[in-house]
Amino acid sequence: MKLADKAVGWLLNGYLAAAGALPIGVASGLMAGIARTVGPLLGVSRRAHRRLERALPGLSEAEYRRIIRGMWDNLGRVVGEYAHLGRIDCFAPGGPVEVAGTEHVAAVAATGRPIIFVSGHLGNWELGYLAARQYGLDVAPVYRAVNNPAVEAAMLRVRRAADVEPIAKGASGARKIIAWLKAGRALTMLIDQKMNDGIAVPFFGRDAMTAPAAAELALRHDAALMPARVERLGGVRFRVTVLPPLDLARTGDRHADVRETMMRLNRQLEDWIRATPEQWFWVHRRWPGD
C-alpha cells in the first residue's frame, strides 16, 4: 500500500473516531456547516449549477443557489453521520427515523422471493440497508469499492458495524450477488451513478449511461424490485419509504425489457429528486459530456 494511501486512511480513521465521540447531531451539524460554507466556492459547484439548469429549467438564480447550498449541507451531514451508522435505531419509538411501507416488504418476504431495494444518493442513502437489516432481512448493500485500500477498509468497518456484509461490484461480487439472490435474500442498489459501459437511459430528458444490473437481476431471478426512498426531514431526522414492487417489463425481448424497467426506475428517481433537489448528488457527472 502506498504511503499516501496509508496517510489518507489514518486521517479518515482519526476523523471517524472524533466524529463518533460527538453526539450525532453535533457531528452532523458541524460537517454541514463546513460543507455549505466551503462547497459553494468550489469549481465543482459551477458544474452542478449547470446540471441543475438543464434538469430543472425555469428556476430563479436564487433558487439554484439555495439548492446547491442545501446539497452541500446534506453531503456534509452524511459525512458527519457515518461514524454513527451502527448506533442508529430505525425503529425506535420517537427515534430519528420513520419507516413507511413495511407492509409491502412483509408481503414479498412471505413468498420467499428475493428483494432488490433500489434507490439513489438522496438524504442519507446509507439508511436504506440499515432499515432493511433492522427490519429483520438478510440484506447486503452493493457498492463501488474505493481505490484507496485504507479508505476501503475503513468504510467496510463502518458498514459492518450496521450488521451487514457489503458486496463490492466486480466479477467476484457478481458471483456473491447471484448466490445471495438464489438464497432468497435482499440487496440494496444505488442506480444513479454513471456507468460508462452501461446502457443509455433517459434521465431528466437526457440519455445517461445507467447500470442495468438491477433490472437484469430482477428479471433473471424473479426478484421483487422495490424502490426505496430516503428523505432527510431536517437535521438528523429521516423518513425511509418503501414502495410496492415495480412492474417489470416482460415482452420476451430481454434487452428491451431491461431498458424499459430502468426507464421506469429513472422516472421514479426523477420524481424524488424534483421533490427535494437539495438532497441529491448534483456534483456527480451523471450525463455524458458533463
CORMO-V212592 format. One record per backbone hydrogen bond with DSSP energy under -1.0 kcal/mol. CO is the residue of the C=O (numbers start at 1). NH is the residue of the N-H. Records with the same first field share a line. If there is no record, write none. Layout:
CO=NH ; NH
This chain:
2=6
3=7
4=8
5=9
6=10
7=11
8=12
9=13
10=14
11=15
12=16
13=17
14=18
15=19
16=20
17=21
23=27
24=28
25=29
26=30
27=31
28=32
29=33
30=34
31=35
32=36
34=38
35=39
38=41
39=42
42=45
43=46 ; 47
44=48
45=49
46=50
47=51
48=52
49=53
50=54
51=55
52=56
60=64
61=65
62=66
63=67
64=68
65=69
66=70
67=71
68=72
69=73
70=74
71=75
72=76
73=77
74=78
75=79
76=80
77=81
81=84
82=85
84=87
85=88
92=95
96=238
98=240
100=242
101=104 ; 105
102=106
103=107
104=108
105=109
106=110
108=111
109=112
114=224
115=187
116=226
117=189
118=228
119=191
120=122
124=127
125=128
126=130
127=131
128=132
129=133
130=134
131=135
132=137
137=139
138=186
140=188
141=167
143=169
148=152
149=153
150=154
151=155
152=156
153=157
154=158
155=159
156=160
157=161
159=162
160=163
167=143
170=174
171=175
172=176
173=177
174=178
175=179
176=180
177=181
178=182
179=183
180=185
181=184
185=115
186=140
187=117
188=142
189=119
195=198
199=210
201=208
203=206
206=203
208=201
209=195
210=199
212=216
213=217
214=218
215=219
216=220
217=221
218=223
224=116
225=246
226=118
227=243
229=241
231=239
234=237
237=233 ; 234
238=98
239=231
240=100
241=229
253=257
254=258
255=259
256=260
257=261
258=262
259=263
260=264
261=265
262=266
263=267
264=268
265=269
266=270
267=271
268=272
269=273
270=274
271=275
272=276
276=279
277=280
280=282
281=284
284=286
287=290
